[in-house]
Amino acid sequence: MEQSLLWVTVVQIFLVIAYQGTDGASDRVESILDYIPTEERGRTAYHFQPPKNWMNDPNGPMYYKGIYHLFYQYNPYAAVWGEGILSWGHSISYNLVDWIHLEDALDPTDPYDIRGCWSGSATILPGGDPAIMYTGVESTNRQVQNIAVPKNLSDPFLLEWAKLDQNPLMTPVDAIGSEFFRDPTTAWLGKDKRWRVVIGSEINGHGTALLYQSEDFVHWAKSHKPLHFSNKTDMWECPDFYPVSTNDTKGIDTSGLGRTTKHVLKASFFGHDHYIIGTYDSETDDFFPDTDFMDSNVKLRYDYGIYYASKTFFDGAKRRRILWGWVKEADDQSDDISKGWSGLQSFPRTILLDKSGKQLSQWPIEEIEGLRKDEVNLQNKEIEGGNIFEVTGITASQADIEVSFHLPNLDDAELTHPEWLDPQLLCSEKNASTGGVIGPFGLLILASENLTEYTAVFFRVFKGHDKYAVLMCSDQSRSSLREEVDISTFGAFVDVDPAEKISLRSLIDHSIIESFGGEGKTCITSRVYPTLAIGQESHLYVFNYGTESIRIANLSAWSMRRAQFFQSTKEEKPKLIEE
């Protein structure tokens, strides 16, 4: 049997088992994995991805009539990015974990999007009706902004969308380059009852958030000044602009304003998702950042690994703001073509303003806990320098682990150096194999039994003149025996006091590792492709390669069940959960 046909057969078997809801379904599905060809085993179990083909930016996530909707850039024809053919894929969920894949919501069929329906956002209008604003690419490659609305507002699945006759609604004018005008944000409504939306752009080589206004959401006018710009960056892709509370753990609607509100401006540039926090004057449309893009040694990013083109939305059902991000492959394009798919979405995260007010914190949504099983707990275990021990009793290739470390002695921590400004470079130089005093310590993930392969997620602690510096790293240098994969090392500093505790949580899902340091203050996502540490041959270790002992204050780990994915077609429509 050909490998592609075998994979389809396995998926069909899985769907039958999963949707029958029989006891032991997860265990039976896991046993099927033994028959999946090795090159297919990188496919994830609980991270979102379509059944096949290329996927990149998340688009227009929203909550509508009891259902979560996720749209995304999608090539319906191949597992590579498609010049001029990208559509809006569409999937729905009741819990942001299990998904039903629907027919494409938008396809490039009109003069104003004939070369692709590119990224955009969804806005919930007064009365609860949704509208999609997206970038279309014309035959001349000029980028324009368009709107689509549901054909049937009584349909909670929003299966069919109609593009407005007035499209395109916004076109590049003045100094805006025709190929630097894309990715509209979710719109917000000001006190003057006028809508506002930001478009990503570049003017004279400077990244810019262009501001447009409208009274009716159809006729838009460019404001005389941008919301914000930077002379230290290039083109801003996929901008996002939203409020966060300074005194509450609840999220705020995109149009929310108040004295206890700050605003976040995020832009994708230089291959990463950067953000700044500041104050927004809704009357003048001025945005005053606390610290501007690239102005500080601590350059704030959502994620310091493989993570791009992210999008947030306000979940009115649970009053939270949820963040999605595109996680691309880190292997060769020929591998993507061979396996027939490319690209993941990060597991959805709640996003809040940290207590310090200086940065954001992120955490996997609580619904993930429904996938947990086979819990393992450990408390108050000392690990002497140069030692490791295995976390057993879970499926190490498909797991969720939380661990907090206590450091009994910080007096002998290594001194920091003024030139240590680049944490990623520092993590590369002082990798997991380079012993220190306090660290490296952390987790060896997707590890083979003899440690020929592993990905190390770890901390090191250094002592400065007036405080300690905690470095968090994800070292992929030994993650795979394959030569064609990216084995970069990622790193960032974590703003925590090591005298109290240092915490780490990692979501492990075959070829992706999402790690959250300091309760979500610093996040690093990695893509890895082990050849030995696959399925039941994968192991998970806690390690300490520093000379000073450390203590595990608490460790909890779980195997993770598979999320359920179902493919709906025009002939077989999804059903309401009440049925």
Number of C-alpha atoms within 10 A of each C-alpha: 6 6 15 15 10 14 18 12 13 17 17 13 13 23 16 14 18 21 12 10 10 11 10 10 17 18 11 14 19 17 12 13 17 13 12 16 14 15 14 17 20 20 19 19 21 23 19 22 24 24 15 17 21 26 29 25 26 29 31 28 28 22 22 19 13 14 19 19 23 23 25 27 25 31 25 19 14 17 23 21 17 16 9 19 20 28 26 29 23 25 28 25 18 15 15 19 21 17 22 18 20 23 16 19 19 25 20 20 13 16 14 24 30 19 25 28 28 30 28 31 27 26 21 18 14 8 6 11 14 19 21 23 27 27 26 32 27 20 15 12 16 20 28 25 26 25 25 20 18 20 13 13 16 10 12 17 24 20 19 16 18 15 17 13 10 10 19 21 18 20 16 18 10 6 9 16 15 17 15 21 30 30 28 30 28 28 26 22 20 16 12 9 11 13 20 23 24 26 27 24 28 25 20 12 13 15 24 29 31 25 21 22 21 17 14 10 17 17 12 17 14 18 13 9 13 18 22 18 21 18 14 12 18 19 22 27 30 29 29 27 23 27 26 27 21 17 12 13 15 16 24 22 18 21 15 17 21 8 7 11 19 19 24 21 20 26 28 24 18 12 11 19 24 22 23 23 27 19 15 20 12 13 9 8 16 14 18 16 17 12 16 18 22 16 9 9 8 14 14 23 22 25 24 24 25 22 25 27 25 26 24 26 25 22 19 14 11 9 13 21 23 22 23 23 25 22 25 20 22 21 18 12 14 12 18 20 15 13 21 18 23 26 24 25 22 26 21 23 20 22 23 26 26 19 13 9 15 14 19 22 20 23 21 20 18 12 12 18 13 12 17 16 16 13 14 15 14 13 13 13 14 16 19 16 21 16 14 17 13 13 20 12 13 21 24 29 28 25 24 27 23 18 22 21 22 20 19 15 12 16 8 12 19 18 13 14 10 7 7 10 12 13 18 23 15 18 23 19 12 17 23 31 13 13 18 22 19 26 29 29 29 27 29 26 25 34 27 22 16 10 16 14 25 28 28 28 32 26 27 26 24 21 17 14 7 6 10 20 21 22 23 31 32 31 26 25 20 20 29 24 14 13 9 13 18 19 21 17 22 25 26 28 22 21 17 17 13 21 12 10 16 21 22 24 25 23 23 27 24 25 21 26 26 23 28 25 30 21 20 24 21 26 28 25 20 28 27 25 27 26 18 21 26 21 20 16 15 22 25 26 20 21 25 29 24 21 17 20 21 22 18 21 18 16 21 16 25 23 21 27 23 23 19 17 24 22 16 15 11 9 6 9 14 17 9 11 8 4 4
